[in-house]
Amino acid sequence: MTKVTLLIFTGRPDPIWELAPGEVAALVKRLRELKPAAEVSTLGYRGFLVQSDEPGWPPKVIVRDSAELERLLLRTGGRHLSPEIIDIVEEAIK
């Protein structure tokens, strides 16, 4: 199982969703090549936390400063996120 947490809120739970098998396949190579970002404690958008028990994947990776991958992860959460949150994250990724 692979789940994604959008790191955006302070004082309330961040949105979390599970990736479908096709979405996982699209991320495999990109996540393996990614240099994980460090956790930050700022307000607002802080990236995506990807947690997985897939063989060969790191169990926990923070994705930030990788616009293409961040946009891909944002699209996977479309049904779990409000249009306002999507706009905020898209603007932060630019």
C-alpha positions in Angstrom: 0.0 0.0 0.0 1.2 3.5 -0.9 -0.3 6.6 0.7 0.2 10.3 0.1 -0.1 13.0 2.7 -0.3 16.6 1.5 1.7 18.6 4.0 -0.2 21.8 4.2 -2.2 22.4 7.4 -1.1 23.5 10.8 -3.4 22.7 13.7 -5.6 20.3 11.7 -5.1 17.0 10.0 -3.5 17.0 6.5 -5.3 15.3 3.7 -4.2 11.7 3.1 -5.1 9.3 0.3 -4.1 5.9 -1.0 -2.7 5.5 -4.5 -4.3 3.2 -7.0 -2.0 0.5 -8.6 -1.6 2.5 -11.8 -0.7 5.6 -9.9 2.0 3.6 -8.0 3.5 2.3 -11.3 3.8 5.9 -12.6 5.8 6.9 -9.5 8.2 4.0 -9.2 11.1 5.3 -11.3 10.6 8.9 -10.3 10.7 8.2 -6.5 13.7 5.9 -6.8 15.6 8.8 -8.5 14.4 11.5 -6.2 16.6 13.0 -3.5 14.2 13.2 -0.5 13.6 16.6 1.0 14.0 17.3 4.7 11.0 18.0 6.8 10.3 21.7 7.4 8.2 23.4 10.0 6.9 26.4 8.1 3.3 27.4 7.7 1.4 26.5 4.5 2.5 24.0 1.8 5.5 21.9 2.8 5.4 19.2 0.2 4.1 15.6 0.0 4.9 12.7 2.3 4.8 9.4 0.4 4.7 6.3 2.6 4.9 2.8 1.1 5.4 -0.8 1.8 6.2 -1.5 -1.9 9.4 -3.7 -2.4 12.4 -1.6 -3.3 10.8 1.7 -2.2 11.9 3.8 0.7 9.2 3.6 3.4 8.9 7.3 3.8 9.9 10.1 1.3 9.1 13.8 1.4 8.7 15.3 -2.1 9.4 19.0 -2.4 11.3 21.1 -4.9 10.5 18.6 -7.7 7.7 20.4 -9.6 6.9 17.6 -12.1 6.6 15.0 -9.4 4.7 17.3 -7.1 2.1 18.0 -9.8 1.8 14.3 -10.4 1.1 13.7 -6.7 -1.3 16.6 -6.6 -3.3 15.1 -9.5 -3.6 11.8 -7.6 -5.3 13.6 -4.8 -7.8 15.5 -6.9 -10.9 13.7 -5.6 -9.7 14.2 -2.0 -8.8 17.9 -2.2 -10.9 21.1 -2.6 -10.3 23.3 -5.6 -9.0 26.0 -3.3 -6.4 23.7 -1.8 -5.4 22.5 -5.3 -4.9 26.2 -6.4 -2.8 27.0 -3.3 -0.5 24.0 -3.9 -0.2 24.7 -7.7 0.8 28.3 -6.9 3.4 27.1 -4.3 4.9 24.6 -6.7 5.6 27.4 -9.3 
